[in-house]
């Protein structure tokens, strides 16, 4: 006899595989993006899967898959283990244009300008960022050049670092799939910083670079022809995001980057400030347990904390 629940699970995940492009929210002021299936997505691990294999299949970074599945073993999840696949997220608090890199989220957002009669979308991919001793810089910059099959000339500082670890880097890495920059590189106006592919894809979703932004090879291959020279790039540090969708207020929380850690009270105060800002300067009566759980878990899953439709109903009845 066929298990209908397993079929339903498979159909869920079949659509999630391609979820790197999301419809832009229809209602003015809304910032939650999700695919056509609103419920949580899950997949079943195969015998040979690691969580990192599953993450790449669904265009997630290592951080996202681990945060969403804290009780699942990273290397041996086990056959038929149910693995959650995040399928919704709040847009960062930036202009909705160009490219946005939210570092604590380890994620890139791209807002392509739609052609006439074209539906507006948001394209998003996981990224790697700079290590704590090689921080990716914050601020607004822009794309100044694009290179296919780039050659990499390691800076002297990087060569010296590797030499101290007993690894002698060549002065020039020729173009090709073994090049640490991969096959595509997008140069930013900040000197020395790139968005590029990688020959170590399982590091996507981690702090592993010397400040550059790394992407899965298949993701940057799609993004590269879409972005143009001169495109704005916003690099932000937003571990807590708050925003609306269909009159419901959501919060989405990630662990802060090393060196920026907050204790629970600090995180709560910052969240309340963002909630007030999102609600026209007023602090509504929140779902307290949901807010507390979101702040404690910091798992990157959007959590509903207030519904203004219910408030309107109460006022009407009064």
BAFI-3210 file (N, C-alpha, C; in Angstrom, 3 decimals, decimal comma, padded with zeros to 6 digits):
// residues 318
n [1|2|3|4|5|6|7|8|9|10|11|12|13|14|15|16|17|18|19|20|21|22|23|24|25|26|27|28|29|30|31|32|33|34|35|36|37|38|39|40|41|42|43|44|45|46|47|48|49|50|51|52|53|54|55|56|57|58|59|60|61|62|63|64|65|66|67|68|69|70|71|72|73|74|75|76|77|78|79|80|81|82|83|84|85|86|87|88|89|90|91|92|93|94|95|96|97|98|99|100|101|102|103|104|105|106|107|108|109|110|111|112|113|114|115|116|117|118|119|120|121|122|123|124|125|126|127|128|129|130|131|132|133|134|135|136|137|138|139|140|141|142|143|144|145|146|147|148|149|150|151|152|153|154|155|156|157|158|159|160|161|162|163|164|165|166|167|168|169|170|171|172|173|174|175|176|177|178|179|180|181|182|183|184|185|186|187|188|189|190|191|192|193|194|195|196|197|198|199|200|201|202|203|204|205|206|207|208|209|210|211|212|213|214|215|216|217|218|219|220|221|222|223|224|225|226|227|228|229|230|231|232|233|234|235|236|237|238|239|240|241|242|243|244|245|246|247|248|249|250|251|252|253|254|255|256|257|258|259|260|261|262|263|264|265|266|267|268|269|270|271|272|273|274|275|276|277|278|279|280|281|282|283|284|285|286|287|288|289|290|291|292|293|294|295|296|297|298|299|300|301|302|303|304|305|306|307|308|309|310|311|312|313|314|315|316|317|318]
n.u [000,844|000,547|002,130|000,550|001,394|004,148|004,269|003,139|005,072|007,239|006,298|006,156|008,921|009,909|009,151|010,452|013,121|013,794|013,580|014,862|014,082|011,661|008,282|007,847|006,563|003,064|001,437|001,753|004,391|004,671|007,065|007,699|008,865|007,931|007,388|004,916|003,781|002,688|003,057|005,438|008,356|009,595|012,044|013,042|015,873|018,313|020,101|022,812|023,115|024,457|023,769|024,807|024,857|022,113|021,498|022,791|021,400|018,932|019,530|020,525|022,559|025,247|024,900|022,119|020,782|021,670|020,774|018,016|017,600|018,411|018,677|019,460|021,954|024,860|026,578|025,676|022,680|020,837|018,896|015,724|015,275|013,524|013,956|014,022|013,305|013,923|011,651|010,779|011,358|012,196|012,675|015,744|016,294|016,712|017,089|015,057|016,583|019,061|021,798|021,817|023,599|023,302|025,025|024,947|022,965|024,031|023,430|022,478|020,591|018,907|017,474|016,058|015,328|012,129|010,992|008,630|005,311|006,171|006,364|007,364|010,211|012,193|015,446|017,393|020,251|022,423|025,476|029,042|031,087|033,542|036,113|036,454|038,808|039,197|037,200|034,250|033,568|031,192|028,482|027,523|028,200|029,269|028,991|031,821|033,151|033,108|034,147|034,749|036,091|038,269|041,644|043,580|045,531|047,127|047,097|049,967|049,689|047,932|049,385|051,520|050,170|049,319|051,812|052,815|051,367|052,482|051,864|052,563|051,567|050,977|052,177|050,434|047,193|045,989|043,216|040,270|038,440|039,647|040,618|040,569|038,735|036,858|034,800|033,627|033,678|032,781|033,527|033,782|033,427|034,833|038,136|039,805|037,796|035,477|032,582|032,309|032,691|033,469|035,869|035,414|032,694|031,240|031,743|030,016|027,845|029,261|031,820|034,497|036,142|038,596|037,356|035,980|032,947|031,567|029,960|027,783|028,894|026,916|025,022|026,207|026,758|024,247|023,557|025,525|025,203|022,965|023,308|024,485|027,317|027,863|025,663|024,070|025,291|024,486|025,826|025,092|024,509|022,351|021,044|018,596|015,412|012,404|009,055|006,120|003,437|000,561|-000,954|000,061|002,594|005,974|008,938|012,358|015,167|018,675|021,794|024,127|027,001|030,329|031,909|029,977|028,072|025,016|023,395|020,417|018,642|019,572|019,132|016,369|015,596|016,550|014,945|012,382|012,611|012,792|010,311|008,541|009,295|008,453|005,756|004,626|005,719|004,537|004,207|002,795|000,433|001,988|002,534|003,779|005,121|005,822|007,578|009,615|010,515|011,458|013,631|015,245|015,797|016,841|016,869|016,505|014,002|011,017|008,736|005,440|004,307|002,348|-000,971|-002,687|-005,235|-006,810|-006,788|-008,235|-010,730|-011,390|-011,619|-013,799|-015,850|-015,980]
n.v [-001,208|002,250|004,940|007,811|010,131|010,202|010,637|013,202|014,621|014,360|015,760|018,305|018,914|018,713|021,046|022,898|022,665|024,370|026,869|029,646|031,974|034,265|035,473|038,982|040,679|041,378|043,237|046,617|047,515|044,980|042,396|039,723|036,937|034,041|030,695|029,129|027,224|027,461|026,204|024,656|023,233|019,934|017,345|013,947|012,389|010,614|007,463|007,938|010,653|013,737|016,507|018,688|017,977|017,915|020,584|021,934|020,906|022,121|024,770|026,082|027,420|026,117|027,091|027,648|025,164|023,793|025,403|025,196|022,554|021,533|019,189|017,192|015,064|016,355|015,021|012,403|012,121|010,055|007,530|008,344|010,261|013,110|016,262|019,696|022,229|025,453|027,800|030,378|033,882|037,022|040,120|041,936|045,058|047,322|049,460|048,160|047,175|046,467|044,545|042,859|041,999|040,172|039,684|038,139|036,370|035,011|035,321|036,301|038,777|039,641|042,165|042,230|044,522|044,607|043,856|045,478|044,525|042,346|040,166|041,229|040,050|038,478|037,415|035,029|033,725|031,477|032,372|032,549|034,255|036,664|035,567|035,938|037,295|038,437|040,356|040,833|043,858|046,392|048,399|050,599|049,830|049,153|047,242|046,941|045,561|042,562|039,227|036,441|033,170|033,879|034,851|034,289|036,229|035,768|037,942|039,297|039,157|037,019|034,935|034,858|034,123|031,505|030,355|030,315|028,236|026,162|025,842|026,554|028,938|029,307|032,048|032,863|031,791|029,953|030,347|028,339|025,394|024,612|026,861|029,018|031,115|030,117|029,941|032,371|035,811|038,703|041,967|044,295|047,797|048,288|048,054|045,059|043,235|040,706|039,122|035,815|032,566|029,242|026,693|025,136|024,203|023,313|025,005|027,102|029,266|029,685|031,274|031,677|032,879|035,305|037,709|038,099|037,355|034,245|031,946|029,175|027,324|026,824|028,741|031,322|031,154|031,481|033,995|035,728|036,622|038,178|040,428|043,773|045,838|048,553|048,144|048,631|047,645|046,548|045,985|044,500|044,117|042,394|040,678|040,368|040,538|042,244|042,326|042,749|040,654|040,251|041,516|040,331|040,372|039,537|038,029|037,361|035,640|035,386|033,911|036,250|037,617|036,508|038,369|040,272|039,476|039,273|039,327|037,718|039,715|042,043|041,354|041,122|043,797|045,107|043,877|044,753|047,464|047,368|046,271|048,279|050,259|049,076|049,122|051,683|053,225|052,323|049,947|046,888|044,538|041,668|038,239|036,766|034,337|033,275|035,215|035,061|032,431|032,634|034,380|032,919|030,537|031,413|030,595|031,377|031,087|032,587|033,959|034,378|037,138|038,961|039,928|042,148|042,097|040,753|042,584|044,672|043,444|043,116|045,832|046,534|044,977|046,035]
n.w [000,000|-000,820|000,807|001,458|002,775|002,367|-000,390|-000,529|000,852|-000,903|-003,157|-002,111|-001,752|-004,332|-005,663|-004,119|-004,766|-006,857|-005,785|-005,892|-006,860|-006,003|-005,849|-005,670|-002,797|-002,903|-001,517|-000,546|001,597|002,704|003,411|003,440|001,754|-000,018|-001,306|-003,487|-001,894|001,257|003,696|005,984|004,531|004,059|003,644|002,950|004,155|002,266|002,396|001,801|002,140|003,454|005,678|004,399|001,718|001,230|001,758|-000,364|-002,540|-002,227|-002,476|-000,179|002,475|004,567|007,170|007,280|006,955|009,194|011,331|011,003|011,550|014,229|015,744|014,093|012,808|011,347|009,546|009,285|008,838|008,555|006,982|005,671|007,584|008,626|007,259|007,677|005,295|004,844|003,485|003,309|003,933|005,459|003,819|003,867|005,641|003,606|000,700|-001,886|-004,225|-006,724|-005,491|-002,405|000,470|003,259|006,035|008,626|007,961|005,901|003,148|-000,133|-001,832|-004,782|-006,707|-009,531|-012,188|-013,432|-016,735|-018,963|-018,270|-016,887|-014,086|-010,882|-009,144|-006,539|-006,291|-004,652|-002,955|-001,133|000,635|001,321|003,744|004,978|007,255|010,864|011,326|008,905|008,060|006,113|004,543|005,582|004,218|001,460|-001,888|-005,249|-008,304|-010,279|-012,239|-014,261|-014,576|-016,570|-016,202|-014,356|-013,530|-010,656|-008,555|-005,728|-002,930|-001,180|001,596|001,990|000,883|002,668|005,030|004,389|003,997|006,581|007,569|006,338|003,664|000,398|-001,742|-005,241|-007,273|-009,187|-009,969|-012,547|-014,875|-014,528|-013,352|-010,941|-009,846|-007,031|-007,279|-008,924|-011,867|-012,343|-011,544|-009,772|-009,482|-006,832|-005,906|-003,613|-002,901|-003,762|-003,134|-003,961|-005,446|-005,926|-007,537|-006,290|-005,504|-003,409|-002,514|-000,281|001,766|001,606|003,272|005,539|007,610|005,958|004,117|002,869|003,191|000,830|-001,029|-001,424|-003,648|-004,494|-007,322|-009,321|-008,709|-009,006|-011,673|-012,781|-011,760|-012,712|-015,524|-015,147|-013,461|-013,783|-014,651|-012,511|-010,919|-007,798|-004,567|-001,439|001,677|004,617|008,178|009,642|011,959|013,104|011,782|011,059|009,968|007,809|006,556|004,835|006,910|009,161|011,568|011,485|012,885|012,363|013,222|013,524|014,634|015,982|014,311|015,090|017,592|017,642|019,412|021,264|024,469|025,822|026,807|025,572|022,911|022,950|023,541|021,260|019,356|020,120|019,582|016,778|016,187|017,072|015,249|012,858|013,273|013,072|015,155|017,476|020,107|019,781|021,281|021,765|020,623|023,114|023,865|021,404|020,431|022,380|021,954|019,314|019,661|021,388|019,995|017,536|014,778|012,162|011,019|009,949|012,286|013,395|015,245|015,812|014,954|013,199|012,224|014,037|016,121|014,981|014,803|017,518|018,306|016,740|017,839|020,377]
ca.u [000,000|001,360|001,985|000,207|002,176|005,452|004,062|002,918|006,374|008,052|005,805|006,610|010,324|010,187|009,008|011,405|014,455|014,035|013,144|015,827|013,366|010,390|007,487|007,953|005,274|002,072|000,904|002,741|004,857|004,969|008,447|007,917|008,819|007,746|006,937|003,461|003,350|002,932|003,442|006,856|008,827|010,484|012,461|013,538|017,275|018,690|021,140|024,136|023,088|024,778|022,946|025,400|024,346|020,717|021,510|023,141|020,305|017,825|020,089|020,696|023,911|025,446|024,310|020,656|020,319|021,965|019,888|016,640|017,550|019,442|018,800|019,836|023,398|025,326|027,259|024,911|021,304|020,130|017,902|014,327|015,157|012,823|014,823|013,269|013,868|013,313|011,090|010,305|012,280|011,919|013,679|016,514|015,874|017,530|016,336|014,814|017,202|020,417|022,208|021,928|024,293|023,072|026,103|024,573|022,067|024,817|022,513|022,432|019,312|019,033|016,197|016,134|014,297|011,272|010,593|007,211|004,387|006,837|006,131|008,555|010,677|013,414|016,315|018,206|021,158|023,313|026,835|030,039|031,588|034,880|036,395|036,437|040,042|039,167|035,790|033,662|033,217|029,795|028,227|027,033|029,211|028,666|029,743|032,621|033,666|032,710|035,158|034,617|037,369|039,266|042,942|043,731|046,874|046,950|047,830|051,105|049,235|047,349|050,486|052,266|049,357|049,394|053,186|052,949|050,711|053,204|051,332|053,118|050,652|051,601|051,973|049,274|046,330|045,396|041,768|039,825|037,577|040,410|040,938|039,716|037,670|035,923|034,707|032,975|034,027|032,143|034,389|033,116|034,205|035,731|039,328|040,192|036,652|034,754|031,587|032,869|032,424|034,417|036,174|035,097|031,293|030,604|031,966|028,978|027,088|030,213|032,822|035,679|036,912|039,416|036,528|035,149|031,682|031,597|028,663|027,812|029,174|025,697|024,276|026,818|026,628|022,959|023,519|026,535|024,686|021,823|023,714|025,245|028,286|027,184|024,598|024,323|025,446|024,371|026,334|024,498|024,627|021,010|020,755|017,172|014,579|010,997|008,269|004,724|002,889|-000,891|-001,392|000,717|003,955|006,904|010,322|013,268|016,365|019,866|022,886|024,973|028,362|031,302|032,339|028,788|027,078|024,138|022,707|018,981|017,996|019,971|018,441|014,959|015,443|016,734|013,757|011,252|012,817|012,448|008,859|007,943|009,569|007,615|004,334|004,351|006,147|003,777|004,483|001,518|000,374|002,634|002,500|005,005|005,829|006,401|008,735|010,667|011,057|012,234|014,889|016,068|016,238|017,638|017,059|016,286|012,645|010,090|007,756|004,376|004,279|001,225|-001,922|-003,493|-006,633|-007,481|-006,957|-009,355|-011,952|-011,682|-012,093|-015,129|-016,793|-016,152]
ca.v [000,000|003,460|005,899|009,116|011,184|010,256|011,277|014,621|015,148|014,428|016,840|019,533|019,194|018,852|022,445|023,708|022,572|025,490|028,097|030,724|033,159|034,377|036,654|040,134|040,819|042,170|044,324|047,626|047,402|043,591|042,034|038,276|036,215|032,605|030,082|028,967|026,339|028,291|025,409|024,307|022,170|018,910|016,291|012,759|012,121|009,307|006,801|008,492|012,104|014,556|017,712|019,616|017,560|018,356|022,042|022,379|020,512|023,060|026,117|026,607|027,369|025,220|027,682|027,565|023,792|023,407|026,138|024,697|021,145|021,462|017,856|016,228|014,946|017,021|014,130|011,168|012,335|008,778|007,325|008,696|011,324|014,293|017,440|020,901|023,051|026,788|028,223|031,759|034,754|038,454|040,876|042,838|046,463|048,111|049,695|046,927|047,399|045,950|043,366|043,034|040,914|040,227|038,816|037,109|035,430|034,326|035,243|037,373|039,077|040,455|042,715|042,616|045,433|043,846|044,444|045,814|043,394|041,234|040,120|041,553|038,922|038,597|036,251|034,929|032,585|031,448|032,855|032,531|035,597|036,715|035,079|036,990|038,087|039,011|040,716|041,435|045,239|046,809|049,662|050,587|049,869|048,818|046,338|047,732|044,717|041,153|038,445|034,996|032,456|034,809|034,445|034,821|036,531|035,901|039,036|038,872|038,839|035,675|034,001|034,734|033,354|030,096|029,896|030,021|026,945|025,151|025,721|027,572|029,226|029,851|033,488|033,041|030,641|030,109|030,165|026,958|024,972|024,457|028,197|029,344|032,036|029,426|030,367|033,678|036,759|040,020|042,850|045,413|049,037|048,200|047,418|043,720|042,404|040,116|038,058|034,864|031,150|028,610|025,272|024,464|024,606|022,986|026,101|028,123|029,342|029,731|032,343|030,937|033,585|036,445|038,901|038,027|036,630|033,051|031,371|027,897|027,529|026,859|029,971|032,499|030,993|032,070|035,412|036,506|037,371|039,018|041,698|044,621|046,769|049,734|047,746|048,927|046,510|046,933|044,939|044,859|043,190|042,370|039,367|040,371|041,214|042,329|042,874|042,346|039,919|040,061|042,042|039,605|040,831|038,423|038,271|036,323|035,879|034,569|034,200|037,361|037,280|036,532|039,730|041,122|038,703|039,942|038,428|037,661|040,999|042,964|040,928|041,477|045,248|045,452|043,403|045,636|048,698|047,099|046,055|049,620|050,931|048,464|049,329|053,118|053,807|051,789|048,559|046,195|043,406|040,627|036,848|036,757|033,054|033,125|036,116|034,487|031,243|033,074|034,959|031,872|029,563|032,118|029,583|031,913|030,796|033,668|033,596|035,368|037,649|039,881|039,937|043,355|041,821|040,400|043,823|045,407|042,753|043,451|047,199|046,561|044,385|046,983]
ca.w [000,000|-000,935|001,897|000,880|003,414|001,718|-001,688|-000,278|001,226|-002,117|-003,990|-001,457|-001,975|-005,758|-006,025|-003,361|-005,341|-007,749|-005,116|-005,719|-007,314|-005,294|-006,198|-004,766|-002,097|-003,629|-000,710|-000,165|002,976|003,061|003,054|003,540|000,487|000,152|-002,550|-003,566|-000,808|002,435|004,849|006,083|003,644|004,607|002,738|003,635|003,841|001,737|003,179|001,535|002,301|004,620|005,642|003,443|000,409|001,142|001,685|-001,719|-003,434|-002,073|-002,545|001,171|002,997|005,694|008,369|007,252|007,152|010,574|012,227|010,847|011,969|015,269|016,348|013,048|012,662|010,129|008,612|009,091|009,288|008,612|005,937|005,960|008,583|008,101|007,304|007,317|004,235|004,925|002,201|003,387|004,658|005,393|003,094|004,736|005,695|002,692|-000,540|-002,637|-005,527|-006,850|-004,741|-000,949|001,158|004,703|006,492|009,604|007,289|004,878|002,003|-001,130|-002,468|-005,993|-007,130|-010,943|-012,669|-014,364|-018,003|-019,046|-018,176|-016,214|-012,645|-010,100|-008,347|-005,741|-006,453|-003,442|-002,907|000,032|000,405|002,384|004,022|005,534|008,601|011,868|011,190|007,559|007,972|004,925|004,925|005,490|003,541|000,082|-002,921|-006,535|-009,167|-011,225|-013,317|-014,267|-015,282|-016,765|-016,135|-013,810|-012,997|-009,296|-008,068|-004,278|-002,284|-000,376|002,956|001,961|000,641|003,925|005,959|004,007|004,208|008,014|007,795|005,573|002,306|-000,490|-002,838|-006,450|-007,436|-010,073|-010,228|-013,885|-014,973|-014,588|-012,237|-009,711|-009,345|-005,877|-007,674|-009,790|-013,259|-012,446|-010,487|-009,872|-008,682|-006,178|-005,860|-002,462|-003,481|-003,331|-002,736|-005,074|-005,323|-006,883|-007,374|-005,377|-005,724|-002,148|-002,362|000,994|002,697|001,457|004,513|006,649|007,583|005,530|003,098|003,280|003,065|-000,368|-000,988|-002,258|-003,985|-005,194|-008,748|-010,133|-008,416|-009,632|-013,126|-013,140|-011,385|-013,442|-016,679|-014,792|-012,863|-014,698|-014,086|-011,984|-009,999|-006,382|-003,659|-000,029|002,564|005,906|009,303|010,237|012,526|013,439|010,793|011,447|008,875|007,646|005,418|004,967|008,210|010,249|011,810|011,667|013,266|011,873|014,034|013,284|015,565|015,572|013,912|016,174|017,896|017,751|020,143|022,226|025,389|025,527|027,085|024,503|021,693|023,133|023,410|019,856|018,648|020,434|018,822|015,386|016,136|017,132|013,982|011,831|013,614|013,153|016,426|018,596|020,452|019,915|022,205|020,977|021,063|023,911|023,813|020,066|020,378|023,226|021,283|018,155|020,134|021,995|018,990|016,511|013,737|010,825|010,530|010,295|013,314|013,554|016,617|015,997|013,844|013,400|011,885|015,288|016,872|014,356|015,166|018,906|018,354|016,137|018,791|021,476]
c.u [000,874|001,051|001,749|001,012|003,545|005,333|003,911|004,231|007,241|007,597|006,185|008,014|010,657|010,111|010,047|012,782|014,776|013,780|014,312|015,234|011,982|009,607|007,708|006,592|004,325|001,612|001,998|003,114|005,155|006,389|008,731|007,831|008,723|007,332|005,437|002,914|003,686|003,431|004,940|007,185|009,706|010,908|012,937|014,968|017,429|019,843|022,491|024,223|023,797|023,837|023,492|024,993|022,927|020,649|021,785|022,019|019,174|018,293|020,075|022,168|024,001|024,795|022,810|020,162|020,561|021,039|018,465|016,481|018,573|019,636|019,235|021,348|023,843|025,840|026,489|023,478|020,497|019,034|016,498|014,172|014,496|013,683|014,021|014,036|013,216|012,858|010,478|011,320|011,824|013,039|014,444|016,018|016,878|016,627|016,209|015,263|018,581|020,626|022,329|022,605|024,062|023,990|025,679|023,672|022,821|023,990|022,578|021,009|019,587|017,642|016,301|015,008|013,433|011,057|009,104|006,379|005,023|006,557|007,432|008,925|011,878|014,190|017,250|019,007|021,980|024,724|027,742|030,569|032,963|034,970|036,468|037,682|040,176|037,734|035,409|033,180|031,732|029,692|027,706|028,213|028,516|029,560|030,512|033,181|033,157|033,718|034,761|036,009|038,483|040,571|043,063|045,200|046,750|047,734|048,945|050,673|048,665|048,438|051,288|051,493|049,431|050,790|053,423|052,325|051,355|052,714|051,869|052,167|051,431|051,316|050,758|048,517|045,711|043,886|041,430|039,043|038,319|040,860|040,027|038,598|036,615|035,929|034,103|033,380|033,390|032,899|033,590|034,031|035,110|036,981|039,616|039,050|035,830|033,550|032,012|032,414|033,471|034,680|035,984|033,644|030,685|030,941|030,933|028,062|027,979|031,101|034,163|036,589|037,801|038,660|035,628|033,868|031,775|030,177|028,850|028,094|027,918|024,881|024,893|026,790|025,313|022,931|024,398|025,966|023,546|022,231|024,615|026,286|027,562|026,064|024,995|024,423|025,421|024,836|025,941|024,695|023,307|020,681|019,280|016,429|013,131|010,219|006,927|004,518|001,417|-001,385|-000,814|002,158|004,837|008,240|011,152|014,633|017,460|020,875|023,698|026,344|029,290|031,844|031,191|027,700|026,296|023,602|021,202|018,307|018,331|019,253|016,962|014,747|015,595|015,501|012,569|011,383|012,420|010,948|008,131|008,103|008,672|006,138|004,051|004,633|005,408|004,138|003,159|001,579|000,819|002,303|003,825|005,795|006,503|007,645|009,896|011,323|011,920|013,594|015,806|016,621|017,130|017,922|016,754|014,920|011,729|008,991|006,730|004,294|003,121|000,353|-002,849|-004,938|-007,429|-007,749|-008,118|-010,691|-012,360|-012,241|-013,508|-016,187|-017,032|-017,066]
c.v [001,251|004,401|007,291|010,243|011,338|010,939|012,778|015,303|015,334|015,577|018,189|019,880|019,329|020,312|023,301|023,710|023,816|026,839|029,035|032,042|033,170|035,577|037,769|040,333|041,780|043,388|045,323|047,495|045,988|043,235|040,544|037,673|034,725|032,017|029,811|028,025|027,026|027,490|025,117|023,160|021,194|017,984|015,112|012,494|010,723|008,745|007,488|009,995|012,569|015,755|018,710|019,263|018,076|019,870|022,510|022,050|021,522|024,511|026,813|026,554|026,418|025,770|027,470|026,156|023,335|024,110|025,585|023,278|020,885|020,080|016,788|016,238|015,513|016,031|012,841|011,365|011,056|008,682|007,580|009,663|012,541|015,531|018,657|021,721|024,431|027,278|029,617|032,568|036,196|039,147|041,784|044,278|047,314|048,559|048,385|047,125|046,762|044,655|043,726|041,793|041,094|039,209|037,794|036,028|034,569|034,172|036,512|037,513|039,947|040,854|043,136|043,581|044,701|044,601|044,746|044,543|042,162|041,310|040,406|040,367|039,331|037,301|036,199|033,628|032,629|031,888|032,460|033,946|035,498|036,171|036,253|037,860|038,688|039,442|041,253|042,839|045,523|048,111|049,478|050,676|049,563|047,842|047,175|046,887|043,300|040,379|036,975|034,379|033,347|034,110|035,062|035,007|036,751|037,087|038,488|038,454|037,424|034,629|033,778|033,918|031,870|029,530|029,551|028,682|025,830|024,943|026,865|027,757|029,683|031,346|033,790|031,725|030,833|029,880|028,687|026,565|024,801|025,792|028,501|030,336|031,355|030,012|031,751|034,548|038,111|040,947|044,027|046,635|049,094|047,445|046,042|042,782|041,994|039,321|037,026|033,439|030,550|027,175|024,468|024,776|024,299|023,988|027,199|028,080|029,372|030,970|031,706|031,728|034,651|037,752|038,889|037,239|035,446|032,528|029,976|028,165|027,648|028,131|031,172|032,379|031,589|033,573|036,269|037,259|038,325|040,381|042,465|045,433|048,049|049,422|048,049|047,643|047,045|045,752|045,324|043,746|043,214|040,962|039,236|041,160|041,152|042,909|042,193|041,428|039,672|040,372|041,284|040,088|039,634|038,928|037,078|036,598|034,874|034,822|035,390|036,848|037,331|037,955|040,700|040,463|039,589|038,906|038,530|039,019|042,024|042,628|041,295|042,974|045,697|045,042|044,325|046,965|048,505|046,899|047,390|050,349|050,392|048,770|050,799|053,704|053,306|050,328|047,825|045,111|042,164|039,233|036,592|035,467|032,843|033,995|035,541|033,293|031,635|033,608|033,899|030,908|030,184|031,205|030,067|031,633|031,965|033,170|034,724|035,808|038,628|039,841|041,129|043,167|041,469|041,646|044,636|044,781|043,080|044,844|047,297|046,031|045,306|048,135]
c.w [000,000|000,216|001,316|001,489|002,761|000,358|-001,509|000,058|-000,010|-003,014|-003,419|-001,913|-003,449|-006,185|-005,313|-003,982|-006,163|-007,092|-004,831|-006,203|-006,688|-005,813|-005,184|-004,096|-002,816|-002,837|-000,358|001,315|003,424|002,616|003,221|002,144|000,790|-001,192|-002,464|-002,504|000,508|003,631|004,834|005,133|004,414|003,472|003,573|003,195|003,248|002,559|003,027|001,799|003,557|004,575|004,627|002,018|000,205|001,004|000,260|-002,705|-003,409|-002,025|-001,181|001,548|004,184|006,964|008,421|007,557|008,586|011,557|012,187|011,367|013,079|015,875|015,340|012,887|011,311|009,076|008,327|009,588|009,378|007,567|006,452|007,131|007,942|008,334|006,852|006,293|004,310|003,548|002,258|004,186|004,495|004,623|004,055|004,612|004,923|001,549|-001,311|-004,082|-005,539|-006,094|-003,266|-000,379|002,649|005,365|007,540|009,021|006,277|003,592|001,172|-001,646|-003,698|-006,457|-008,600|-011,306|-013,685|-015,663|-017,968|-019,075|-017,522|-014,719|-011,904|-009,208|-007,510|-005,923|-005,246|-003,440|-001,618|-000,355|001,561|002,550|004,685|006,949|009,572|011,782|009,789|007,266|006,590|005,295|004,722|004,697|002,137|-000,878|-004,249|-007,287|-010,193|-012,375|-013,145|-015,101|-015,363|-016,734|-015,572|-013,437|-011,610|-008,973|-006,560|-003,734|-001,401|001,017|003,027|001,730|001,917|004,953|005,655|004,234|005,675|008,368|006,967|004,164|001,455|-001,675|-004,060|-006,557|-008,311|-010,183|-011,611|-013,844|-015,062|-013,350|-010,911|-009,130|-008,155|-006,198|-008,535|-011,188|-013,441|-011,266|-010,785|-008,926|-008,134|-006,157|-004,632|-002,918|-002,879|-003,010|-003,952|-004,568|-006,358|-006,591|-006,429|-005,814|-004,442|-001,781|-001,000|002,087|002,588|002,684|005,727|006,518|007,230|004,598|003,719|003,056|001,856|-000,097|-001,938|-002,477|-004,563|-006,675|-009,599|-009,899|-009,112|-011,155|-013,620|-012,879|-012,291|-014,644|-016,334|-014,253|-013,818|-013,944|-013,688|-011,017|-008,564|-005,582|-002,229|000,824|003,985|006,928|010,064|010,713|012,907|012,370|011,261|010,277|008,722|006,459|005,686|006,380|009,409|010,353|012,159|012,192|012,810|012,493|013,674|014,398|015,055|015,143|015,117|016,345|018,031|018,591|021,128|023,197|025,130|025,730|026,004|023,201|021,765|022,932|021,962|019,047|018,889|019,707|017,355|015,213|016,175|015,812|012,875|012,036|013,887|014,532|017,643|018,837|020,652|020,999|021,424|021,485|021,791|023,813|022,458|019,921|021,180|022,543|020,084|018,577|020,718|020,954|017,926|015,324|012,327|010,235|010,902|011,248|013,434|015,009|016,863|014,747|014,037|012,954|013,132|016,121|016,313|014,721|016,589|019,015|017,790|017,115|019,982|021,091]
res [x|x|x|x|x|x|x|x|x|x|x|x|x|x|x|x|x|x|x|x|x|x|x|x|x|x|x|x|x|x|x|x|x|x|x|x|x|x|x|x|x|x|x|x|x|x|x|x|x|x|x|x|x|x|x|x|x|x|x|x|x|x|x|x|x|x|x|x|x|x|x|x|x|x|x|x|x|x|x|x|x|x|x|x|x|x|x|x|x|x|x|x|x|x|x|x|x|x|x|x|x|x|x|x|x|x|x|x|x|x|x|x|x|x|x|x|x|x|x|x|x|x|x|x|x|x|x|x|x|x|x|x|x|x|x|x|x|x|x|x|x|x|x|x|x|x|x|x|x|x|x|x|x|x|x|x|x|x|x|x|x|x|x|x|x|x|x|x|x|x|x|x|x|x|x|x|x|x|x|x|x|x|x|x|x|x|x|x|x|x|x|x|x|x|x|x|x|x|x|x|x|x|x|x|x|x|x|x|x|x|x|x|x|x|x|x|x|x|x|x|x|x|x|x|x|x|x|x|x|x|x|x|x|x|x|x|x|x|x|x|x|x|x|x|x|x|x|x|x|x|x|x|x|x|x|x|x|x|x|x|x|x|x|x|x|x|x|x|x|x|x|x|x|x|x|x|x|x|x|x|x|x|x|x|x|x|x|x|x|x|x|x|x|x|x|x|x|x|x|x|x|x|x|x|x|x|x|x|x|x|x|x|x|x|x|x|x|x]
***
